[in-house]
Amino acid sequence: MIDFSGIVGFDWDSGNDTKSAAKHGVSGSEAEEVFFNQPLLVVGDPAHSQDEVRLHALGVTHSGRRLQITFTLRGGGTLIRVISARDMSERERRRYEQEA
C-alpha cells in the first residue's frame, strides 16, 4: 500500500501534536516510533479520504505501547503527517494480533 522506503520524515502540525498529547497522552515522538517497529499494520480510511488519502496504522512503540495512528502523506508522499494518535481500542488490538 505504501512504499515506506520513500518516506524521509514527518510533517507535524502543532495543533495535531498538541491534541494527541493533551487528549490521549501520546507525544509526537512516541507516535513516530510506531512506524519504525514491526509488525506495522496499515489500512485505508476511505470514509474520511475525500480531499486526501487518509490511513490508519496499528503498531507498537519502543516500550510496547499499542497505538492507533491516523495519518496522511505530504510532500509528494515523502512525509508522514500524523493527524491523531491514541491507544488501540480492544477491537483494534484483536485485529492487530490477528493480521500483523
Secondary structure, DSSP 8 states (H G I E B T S, - for coil): ---GGG--EE---HHHHHHHHHHH---HHHHHHGGGSSS-EEEE-GGG-SSS-EEEEEEE-TT--EEEEEEEEETTTTEEEEEEEEE--HHHHHHHHHH-
